[in-house]
Amino acid sequence: MGHSPPPSKSLACQRDPDRWFDRAHRGDALLACLKCSARPWCAQEALKCRASYGMWAGVWIDERHNDAVPYLQAIAAADHCAPVEVRPALVSITTSHEPPVPAAPAPLRRPPASLPARLLPAAVLARSSGNCEVFTENCRYTFDRVVSRWRSEPGSQNSCPAELFAACAVCAEIVAAMDPQLATRLGYLIDADRDPAGVPFHWRGSRWVLLDRDGWLTEMAEDARTA
């Protein structure tokens, strides 16, 4: 069953559509999308019309519709996409002079508890709502790749979503070049003797979470946010 369309002119993108097709305002558009309860409907519309440019349901499409299809499908199939409270960033990743990063969107739905290795990227996609899970200052907000948290790759294949996070190409490169101590403190790197589900992760620059083994995440109390 499809999601009902919102009333005409009731959404921010309908009142000011130019912003949703202006690369310079992509961050503002994303913030509005992440607070919007019509994301599943919008994702369905983008799939129907094969949208090739602009911000659709929180997914930026830059002339490559097919690249956006997996993210749009995940959002369109969500049981619900609750509006998200926009909160200021708690910690700056690089310098104290950076502007606040956008707040994190809610995960789409809880994936099954046990996942075959081939389905791990799909679990990370559902958890991330098709957006980067790092959010540095120059973040593209897209889900370009899945990054392992292991400091050195374990001998066996990744076995659970807690070992992985979604990143855009820019943030993935920033994390790869980051000082190892800082990356470890933020939970982007973990040692082989640590349980990845028990190591706090600085999620989207705005909150501390535990990435659970079943593909979900758990908010952490303020006094427990250390890796």
C-alpha positions as CSV (number, residue, x, y, z in Angstrom):
1,M,0.0,0.0,0.0
2,G,1.4,3.4,-1.0
3,H,1.8,6.3,1.4
4,S,-0.8,9.1,1.0
5,P,0.4,12.4,-0.5
6,P,0.6,15.4,1.8
7,P,-1.8,18.3,1.3
8,S,-0.6,20.8,-1.4
9,K,1.9,23.4,-0.1
10,S,2.1,21.7,3.4
11,L,5.7,20.8,3.1
12,A,8.8,23.0,3.2
13,C,9.9,21.7,-0.2
14,Q,6.5,22.6,-1.7
15,R,6.7,26.1,-0.3
16,D,10.3,26.8,-1.4
17,P,11.1,24.2,-4.1
18,D,14.2,26.0,-5.4
19,R,16.2,25.1,-2.3
20,W,15.7,21.4,-3.0
21,F,17.4,21.7,-6.3
22,D,20.2,24.1,-5.3
23,R,23.5,22.4,-4.4
24,A,24.4,25.4,-2.2
25,H,21.4,24.7,0.0
26,R,21.7,21.0,0.2
27,G,22.4,20.9,3.9
28,D,19.3,23.0,4.7
29,A,17.2,20.8,2.5
30,L,18.4,17.7,4.2
31,L,17.6,19.1,7.6
32,A,14.0,19.7,6.5
33,C,13.7,16.3,5.0
34,L,14.9,14.5,8.1
35,K,12.1,16.3,10.1
36,C,9.5,15.4,7.5
37,S,6.9,12.6,8.0
38,A,6.3,12.4,4.3
39,R,9.7,10.9,3.5
40,P,8.3,7.5,2.4
41,W,5.8,9.2,0.0
42,C,8.6,11.4,-1.4
43,A,10.9,8.5,-1.9
44,Q,8.1,6.7,-3.8
45,E,7.6,9.7,-6.0
46,A,11.3,9.9,-6.8
47,L,11.3,6.3,-7.8
48,K,8.1,6.7,-10.0
49,C,9.5,9.8,-11.9
50,R,13.1,8.5,-11.9
51,A,14.3,11.7,-10.3
52,S,17.7,12.6,-11.5
53,Y,18.6,15.8,-9.6
54,G,17.9,17.4,-6.3
55,M,17.1,16.4,-2.7
56,W,14.4,13.7,-2.5
57,A,13.4,12.2,0.9
58,G,16.8,13.2,2.3
59,V,18.7,11.6,-0.6
60,W,20.7,13.9,-2.8
61,I,20.5,12.8,-6.5
62,D,23.2,14.2,-8.8
63,E,22.2,13.0,-12.3
64,R,22.5,9.3,-11.4
65,H,19.1,8.1,-10.5
66,N,20.2,4.4,-10.4
67,D,22.7,5.2,-7.7
68,A,20.0,6.6,-5.4
69,V,17.5,3.7,-6.0
70,P,18.6,1.5,-3.0
71,Y,18.3,4.4,-0.6
72,L,15.0,5.5,-2.0
73,Q,13.6,2.0,-1.8
74,A,14.7,1.6,1.8
75,I,13.0,4.8,2.8
76,A,9.9,4.1,0.7
77,A,9.5,0.7,2.3
78,A,9.8,2.0,5.8
79,D,6.9,1.2,8.1
80,H,7.3,4.8,9.3
81,C,9.7,7.7,9.2
82,A,9.0,9.7,12.3
83,P,10.0,13.4,12.3
84,V,13.3,14.0,13.9
85,E,14.0,16.6,16.5
86,V,16.9,18.8,15.3
87,R,19.5,19.1,18.0
88,P,22.8,21.0,18.0
89,A,26.0,19.0,17.7
90,L,27.5,17.9,21.0
91,V,31.1,17.5,19.9
92,S,33.1,19.0,17.0
93,I,35.2,16.4,15.2
94,T,38.0,18.7,14.0
95,T,38.0,22.2,15.5
96,S,35.8,24.2,17.9
97,H,35.2,26.8,15.2
98,E,33.2,24.5,12.9
99,P,29.5,25.2,12.4
100,P,27.1,22.6,13.9
101,V,26.5,19.6,11.8
102,P,22.9,18.4,10.9
103,A,21.2,16.2,13.5
104,A,20.9,12.5,12.8
105,P,17.8,11.0,11.2
106,A,16.1,8.2,12.9
107,P,16.8,4.6,11.7
108,L,14.1,3.3,9.4
109,R,13.2,0.0,11.1
110,R,14.8,-2.7,13.2
111,P,16.5,-5.4,11.0
112,P,16.3,-9.1,12.0
113,A,18.6,-10.2,14.8
114,S,20.7,-12.6,12.8
115,L,22.0,-11.5,9.4
116,P,24.1,-13.4,6.7
117,A,27.3,-11.6,5.9
118,R,25.9,-10.7,2.4
119,L,23.1,-8.8,4.0
120,L,25.2,-6.6,6.3
121,P,25.3,-3.7,3.9
122,A,21.5,-3.8,3.8
123,A,21.3,-3.6,7.6
124,V,23.7,-0.6,7.7
125,L,21.6,1.0,4.9
126,A,18.4,0.6,7.0
127,R,20.1,1.9,10.2
128,S,21.5,4.9,8.4
129,S,18.4,5.8,6.4
130,G,20.7,6.0,3.4
131,N,22.8,8.8,4.8
132,C,26.4,9.1,6.0
133,E,26.8,8.2,9.7
134,V,29.8,10.5,10.3
135,F,28.7,14.1,9.2
136,T,32.0,16.1,9.1
137,E,31.9,19.7,8.1
138,N,32.3,18.8,4.4
139,C,30.0,15.8,4.5
140,R,28.1,14.9,1.3
141,Y,25.4,13.3,3.4
142,T,25.3,10.3,1.1
143,F,25.8,6.6,1.7
144,D,28.8,6.0,-0.6
145,R,30.5,3.1,1.1
146,V,30.5,0.8,4.2
147,V,33.6,1.3,6.4
148,S,34.9,-1.3,8.8
149,R,35.6,-0.1,12.4
150,W,38.5,-2.6,12.9
151,R,41.9,-1.0,13.4
152,S,43.3,-4.0,11.4
153,E,40.9,-6.3,9.6
154,P,40.1,-9.4,11.5
155,G,41.0,-12.7,9.9
156,S,37.4,-13.6,9.2
157,Q,34.7,-11.7,7.3
158,N,32.7,-9.0,9.1
159,S,30.0,-10.8,11.1
160,C,27.6,-8.1,12.3
161,P,26.5,-4.5,11.6
162,A,28.2,-3.3,14.8
163,E,31.5,-3.7,13.0
164,L,30.5,-1.3,10.2
165,F,29.3,2.2,9.5
166,A,28.0,4.1,6.5
167,A,30.1,7.0,5.2
168,C,30.1,9.4,2.2
169,A,33.3,9.4,0.2
170,V,34.5,12.6,1.8
171,C,33.9,11.5,5.4
172,A,35.4,8.1,4.7
173,E,38.6,9.8,3.5
174,I,38.6,12.1,6.6
175,V,38.2,9.1,9.0
176,A,41.0,7.2,7.1
177,A,43.4,10.1,7.5
178,M,42.3,10.9,11.1
179,D,44.7,10.6,14.0
180,P,44.2,7.0,15.3
181,Q,43.8,8.2,18.9
182,L,41.0,10.6,17.9
183,A,39.4,8.0,15.6
184,T,39.5,5.5,18.5
185,R,38.1,8.0,20.9
186,L,35.1,8.7,18.5
187,G,34.5,5.0,18.0
188,Y,35.5,4.9,14.4
189,L,38.4,2.5,15.1
190,I,38.3,-0.4,17.5
191,D,40.9,-3.0,18.5
192,A,40.6,-6.7,17.7
193,D,40.1,-7.5,21.4
194,R,37.1,-5.2,21.8
195,D,33.4,-6.1,21.4
196,P,32.2,-3.7,18.6
197,A,28.7,-3.6,20.1
198,G,30.1,-2.3,23.4
199,V,32.3,0.5,22.0
200,P,30.5,3.9,21.8
201,F,30.3,5.5,18.4
202,H,30.0,9.3,17.8
203,W,27.0,9.1,15.4
204,R,26.6,11.9,13.0
205,G,28.5,14.4,15.2
206,S,25.4,14.8,17.4
207,R,25.0,11.9,19.7
208,W,26.7,8.9,21.3
209,V,25.3,5.5,20.5
210,L,26.1,1.8,20.6
211,L,25.8,0.1,17.2
212,D,24.0,-3.1,18.1
213,R,24.7,-6.5,16.6
214,D,21.2,-6.8,15.2
215,G,21.6,-3.6,13.1
216,W,19.9,-1.2,15.4
217,L,21.5,1.4,17.7
218,T,21.1,2.4,21.3
219,E,21.3,5.9,22.6
220,M,23.8,6.4,25.4
221,A,23.5,8.5,28.6
222,E,25.6,11.7,28.6
223,D,27.9,10.3,31.4
224,A,28.7,7.1,29.4
225,R,29.9,8.6,26.1
226,T,33.5,7.4,25.9
227,A,35.1,4.8,23.7
